[in-house]
Amino acid sequence: MTVTVVGSIAFDAVQTPHGGRERMLGGAAVHFSLAASFFDEIRVVGPVGDDFGDEEYAVLHGRRVNTDDIEHVTGGKTFFWSGVYHENMNARDTLETELNVFETFDPKLSQQSKDADVVFLANILPELQLNVRKQCERATFVALDSMDLWINIAKDALIAAISEVDCVILNDSEVELFTGEREVVAGARKIMQHGPQAMVVKLGKYGAALVTPDDSFWVPAFPVDVVADPTGAGDSFAGGFVGCIAAHGGDASFDVLKLAMAYGTAIASYNVEEFGTERVARLTGAEIVERVEELQRITSFETLEVALKA
């Protein structure tokens, strides 16, 4: 199957308790593409400026990501973000955001990208997400990510986009902001009333939850020795999650969704071990499988008989 992702391509500057980088490849579409590339053919759609060159393309081509629909804006500069992570690594301060070519981004999809079987609408303006969704008429599974900004200033448009997709991926604070519900499952199911049949709620260092109308499934974050840089972890998770579904022919049954949660978690755990795309760019399929199997081992147990006192 073919997967199309539409979203940001960026340069990031980050500082964490474990070091920093002044300029590294990033953006939701990049992190998603690298992760999803382990499962199927990936086509990435997003804008870049003159500062995006052979070195950056090589990272994507190294994972066989199709970059034909990357729009090079002559005379422009690529989206840039910089931030500092706190000691707990679960909170960060944005220092600078330069939208540059991303400010006027109007996705232009080739026919091949429109014909994708699976689509991921990364965090962009909800009106653009809806426009892309309507162009991808053949897609059998479509997932959408968003952020607090759009919930605050474009909620009606976001609801319209959500109503056209199969799965929504948000973090727990975004779910609460969207619904007013403090409990994950209640909030997720309220969002699903707009149409999606599944929700993934990212819980940061605590893992993620899969919620459907009738069930839920919870996966902890994989325990790594060092979290060097969390940037892009959520999009790497999404790439593993959506990619696994694509590898199963777009099947969004509960069993496949649960497996996809494990693969997303495994790839995200590698992402945070180094800065930016450094670790995932050289990741192997065998390493992913090894971590999925270890995740299964550390989360399973036998229901042995226990003598409880009345």
C-alpha positions in Angstrom: 0.0 0.0 0.0 1.0 3.6 -0.4 1.0 6.1 2.5 0.8 9.9 1.9 1.7 12.3 4.7 1.1 16.0 4.5 2.7 18.3 7.1 5.7 20.4 8.1 9.3 19.9 7.1 11.5 21.9 9.3 14.8 22.8 10.9 14.9 22.6 14.7 17.2 24.0 17.3 16.8 22.4 20.7 18.5 22.4 24.1 17.9 19.6 26.6 19.6 18.6 29.8 21.6 16.2 27.7 22.9 18.7 25.1 21.6 20.4 22.1 21.7 21.1 18.4 21.7 24.5 16.6 20.1 23.2 13.4 18.8 19.8 12.7 16.3 18.2 10.3 12.8 18.0 11.8 9.1 18.6 11.2 6.1 16.3 11.6 6.2 15.0 8.0 9.8 14.1 8.3 9.6 12.2 11.6 6.5 10.5 10.4 8.0 9.5 7.1 11.1 8.0 8.5 9.1 5.9 11.0 6.4 4.8 8.5 9.0 3.9 5.9 9.7 0.6 7.6 6.3 -0.6 6.6 5.3 0.6 3.2 5.9 3.2 0.4 5.8 6.7 1.8 5.1 9.9 -0.1 5.7 13.1 1.7 4.0 16.5 0.9 5.3 19.7 2.4 7.2 23.0 1.6 10.9 23.8 1.9 13.0 26.8 1.0 16.4 27.2 -0.6 18.2 26.2 2.6 16.9 22.7 2.2 19.4 20.8 0.2 21.0 17.5 -0.8 22.0 16.6 2.8 18.4 16.8 4.0 17.0 14.9 1.0 19.6 12.2 1.6 18.1 11.5 5.0 14.7 10.9 3.5 16.0 9.0 0.5 18.1 6.8 2.8 14.8 5.4 4.0 13.4 5.3 0.5 10.8 8.1 1.2 9.4 9.5 -2.1 10.0 13.2 -2.1 8.5 14.1 -5.5 5.8 16.2 -3.8 8.0 18.3 -1.6 7.4 21.8 -2.8 10.6 23.9 -3.2 9.7 27.5 -2.8 12.4 29.5 -4.7 13.8 32.4 -2.6 12.1 31.0 0.6 13.3 29.7 3.9 12.3 26.4 5.5 10.1 26.4 8.6 12.3 26.9 11.7 11.5 26.2 15.4 13.7 26.4 18.5 13.0 25.4 22.1 14.4 24.4 25.4 13.3 21.3 27.4 12.9 21.4 31.2 14.6 19.0 33.5 11.6 16.6 33.5 11.8 16.5 29.7 7.9 16.5 29.5 7.7 20.3 29.2 9.4 22.7 27.0 9.5 26.4 26.2 9.4 27.6 22.6 12.1 30.3 22.0 11.4 31.0 18.3 9.1 30.0 15.5 9.7 31.2 12.0 6.9 29.8 9.7 8.7 31.0 6.5 7.4 29.0 3.5 5.0 27.1 5.8 3.0 30.2 6.4 1.5 30.1 2.9 1.5 26.4 2.5 -1.2 25.1 0.2 -0.7 21.4 -0.3 -0.2 20.3 -3.9 -0.6 16.6 -4.3 0.3 14.6 -7.4 -2.1 12.0 -8.6 0.0 9.3 -7.0 -0.2 11.0 -3.6 -4.0 11.5 -4.1 -4.4 7.8 -4.8 -2.7 6.7 -1.6 -4.4 3.9 0.3 -3.5 5.4 3.7 -3.2 9.1 4.6 -1.8 10.9 7.6 -2.8 14.5 8.0 -0.1 15.9 10.3 -0.6 19.1 12.3 -1.5 21.8 9.8 -4.5 24.2 9.5 -7.7 22.2 9.8 -9.1 23.7 6.5 -6.0 22.3 4.7 -6.5 18.9 6.3 -10.1 18.8 5.1 -9.1 19.8 1.6 -6.4 17.1 1.4 -8.8 14.5 2.8 -11.3 15.3 0.1 -8.7 14.9 -2.6 -7.6 11.5 -1.3 -10.9 9.7 -2.2 -9.4 6.2 -2.5 -7.9 6.1 1.0 -9.2 3.3 3.2 -7.6 4.6 6.4 -7.0 8.3 7.3 -5.5 9.6 10.6 -5.3 13.2 11.8 -3.1 15.0 14.3 -3.8 18.5 15.6 -2.8 20.9 18.4 -4.2 23.3 21.0 -3.9 26.4 18.7 -6.5 25.0 16.3 -8.7 23.9 19.1 -8.7 27.4 20.4 -9.0 29.4 17.2 -10.4 27.0 14.5 -12.5 24.4 16.4 -15.4 24.3 13.9 -13.0 23.7 11.1 -11.2 21.1 13.1 -14.5 19.3 13.8 -15.2 19.3 10.1 -11.9 17.7 9.4 -12.2 15.2 12.2 -15.6 14.1 10.9 -13.9 12.9 7.7 -11.2 10.7 9.2 -11.0 7.2 10.8 -8.6 8.0 13.6 -7.6 11.1 15.6 -4.3 11.4 17.4 -4.0 14.0 20.2 -2.3 14.3 23.6 -4.2 14.2 26.8 -4.2 18.0 27.4 -5.5 18.6 23.9 -8.3 16.1 24.5 -9.2 17.9 27.7 -9.1 21.3 26.0 -11.3 20.0 23.2 -14.0 18.4 25.4 -13.6 19.7 28.9 -13.3 16.1 30.1 -10.4 15.4 32.4 -10.6 11.6 32.0 -8.9 10.2 28.9 -11.5 7.7 27.8 -14.5 10.0 28.3 -12.8 12.7 26.4 -11.7 10.5 23.6 -15.2 9.0 23.1 -16.7 12.5 23.1 -14.4 13.4 20.2 -15.3 10.2 18.4 -19.0 11.3 18.4 -17.9 13.5 15.5 -17.2 10.4 13.3 -13.8 8.7 13.9 -13.9 5.1 15.0 -10.7 5.2 17.0 -8.6 7.7 19.0 -5.0 7.6 20.1 -4.3 9.7 23.2 -0.6 10.5 23.7 0.4 10.6 27.4 4.0 11.7 27.0 6.5 9.8 29.2 3.6 7.6 30.4 2.8 6.1 27.0 -0.4 6.2 25.0 -4.0 5.0 25.1 -6.1 3.6 22.2 -9.8 4.3 22.6 -12.6 2.9 20.5 -16.4 3.2 21.1 -16.4 -0.1 23.0 -12.9 -0.7 24.3 -9.6 0.7 25.2 -5.9 -0.4 25.2 -3.0 1.2 27.1 0.7 1.0 26.3 3.4 2.4 28.5 6.4 4.3 27.1 9.3 1.9 26.5 11.8 2.3 29.3 15.0 3.8 27.8 18.2 4.6 29.7 18.4 8.2 28.5 15.9 10.5 26.8 18.2 12.9 24.9 15.6 14.7 22.9 11.8 14.2 22.8 11.4 16.3 19.7 9.4 14.4 17.0 8.6 11.5 19.3 4.9 11.9 18.8 5.2 12.0 15.0 7.6 9.0 15.1 4.9 7.2 17.1 2.3 8.2 14.5 4.5 6.9 11.7 4.9 3.5 13.4 1.2 3.4 14.2 -0.1 4.3 10.8 2.6 2.4 9.0 1.7 -0.8 10.8 -2.0 -0.4 9.8 -0.8 0.2 6.2 1.2 -3.0 6.4 -2.0 -4.8 7.3 -3.8 -3.5 4.2 -5.4 -0.6 6.0 -7.2 -3.0 8.4 -8.3 -1.0 11.5 -9.6 -3.9 13.5 -8.9 -3.6 17.2 -6.2 -6.3 17.2 -4.3 -4.5 14.4 -4.7 -1.1 16.2 -3.3 -2.7 19.4 -0.3 -4.0 17.4 0.2 -0.6 15.8 0.3 1.0 19.2 3.3 -1.3 20.1 5.2 -0.5 16.9 4.6 3.2 17.3 5.8 3.0 20.9 8.9 1.1 19.9 10.0 3.5 17.1 9.3 6.5 19.3 11.5 5.1 22.0 14.4 5.0 19.6 13.6 8.5 18.4 14.2 10.0 21.9 17.5 8.3 22.5 19.3 10.9 20.2 18.7 14.3 18.7 16.3 14.9 15.9 16.3 12.2 13.2 19.8 10.9 14.1 18.7 7.6 15.7 15.7 6.7 13.5 17.7 7.5 10.3 20.0 4.5 11.0 17.4 2.3 12.7 16.9 -1.3 11.4 13.8 -3.4 11.2 15.3 -6.0 13.4 15.9 -3.4 16.2 12.2 -2.4 16.0 11.0 -6.0 16.2 13.3 -6.7 19.2 11.9 -3.7 21.1 8.3 -4.7 20.3 8.9 -8.2 21.6 10.5 -6.7 24.7 7.5 -4.4 25.2 5.2 -7.5 25.0 7.3 -9.3 27.6 7.4 -6.5 30.1 3.6 -5.8 29.9 2.3 -9.4 30.0 1.6 -11.5 33.1 -0.2 -14.7 34.1 -3.4 -14.5 36.1 -2.3 -17.0 38.8 -4.6 -17.7 41.7 -4.2 -15.5 44.7 -5.8 -16.2 48.1 -7.5 -13.0 49.1 -8.9 -12.3 52.5 -12.6 -11.4 52.7 
